[in-house]
Amino acid sequence: MNVQVPSVRGPLFDVDDGVNCIALNQLPRVASPPAGFVVVGAGKTGMDTILWMLGNGVDPDHITWITPRDSWIIDRALIQPGLLANRAVEGQAQPFEAMANARNVTELFDALNHAGALLRIDETVTPTTYRCATVTQA
């Protein structure tokens, strides 16, 4: 998959002088939080950044999230063993059933979403990419 996280490679876009652009793993070191944050990217790192900020008391109204394209997301409850074992076993059959019945890729992803195997951030937007990001619904 050739995944490179932003903290290792830096942003893939130009950043004007005077703009404070930092990677997720640098957020805990911010001594003086700005009036607002802008998160660029709808991938797993963008999701983790938003979740970290919300979990650390950043007001949602102070966060702007730029998502150039939404992704399909795997529900961790369907794949994680342990307390979620019953749901994980059920979750193994759903993708195969969806694959067997879908006539095209759009139907497949819609069926996986309807079955709860795949999630999306915004139910009004049909994701255009699938990068295997795994999240817990909470």
N, C-alpha and C positions, 0 to 999 in steps of 0.2 A: 504494500500500500504506500510505501515511501512517505510516511507521516513525519512531518517536522512541526514541532510545537513552536509558537511565537516566541517563547522565552529563549529559545536557542537560535532562531534565525532572524528575529526582529520583524517589523511590519513589512508587508509586501506593497506598501503604498508610501507616497511622499508625506512627510510630516513637516509642517511649517515651523520655522524658528519660533521659539517661545511657547510651543505646545508641549505639554508634559505627556509623553506617550510612554506607558510602562506596561510590562507583561504582568499577568495574573500573579505570579509568584513574588512580585515586588510590592503588591498592594499592602501586605502587613507592615511594610517598612515606611509607608506614607505617614510622615509625622504631622502634617497639617493638611487634612482632607480639603479638597476644593469644594466649591459651591455645587458642583455637579460632575457627573461622570458620563463619558460616551464610550460604549463598548461596541467594537466593530467586529462583526462576524457572527454567524449563526451556528458555528460548529461547536464541538464539545468544549473547547477552551472558552468560547463566548458564553456558553451555558454555565460552565463552572464559575466564570467571573461574576455573572449576575447572581448566582446562588451564594457565592462567598460574600458578596456585598450585602445582600439581603440578610444573610445569616449573621452579619456583623454590624447590623443596625443602620445601614445606609437607607435613607428614605427612598422608596420606589420612585417618587416624583423627582428625585435628583439623578435618576439614571435614564439615559437615552440609549436605546439598543438599535444599532443599524444592522439589519439582517438582509444582505443582498440576495440570499436565497435560503429558503427554509429547508431543513433536513427531516427525513423520517428518523425516528428515535426508537430504540429497542427498550421495552419495559423490563427493567431488571427483575421484577417479580416473576417473569416467565422463564428466566434462565438461571437465577441464583439458587443454589441448594440451601438446605438448612430449614429455617422457619417457613420458607416459601416452597417447600418441596412439593406439596400437592399441586400448587399452581404451576410450578416448573414442569411437572410431568404432563399436565394438561396442555401446557404451552408448546410442548414438543410436537404434538399432533396437528395443531392449528396451521402452522406454515405449510405442511405437506398437503393438508386438505385444501387450503387456498390455492396452492400451486396446481393441484389436480383439476380444480374447477375454473380457474381463471382463463379467459380467452386471450388476454394480453397483459402487459406489465401494469397498466393503469388499474385494471380490475384486480390484479394480484395485490397491489399495495392498498387499494381500497378495502379489499377483503381482510387483509392483515390488520388494517386500522380498525375496521368494524369489529374484528374478533378481539381487539385489545393487545395484539402481539406487537403492533407498531403504534407509536404515538406521534403527535405533532404538537408544536407549541401553540399554534393558532388554528383552530378548527375551520376557520374561514379561508385558510390558505392551503393549497395543495403543494406539498413539498416537491422540489425538483431534484433532490439529491439524497443519497443514502450512503452514509459514511460509517455505519455501525456504532454510533454513539449510544451508550447505554445509560439510562437514568432511572432513578427512583421517583415515582410519581409525587411523593410528598415534597 
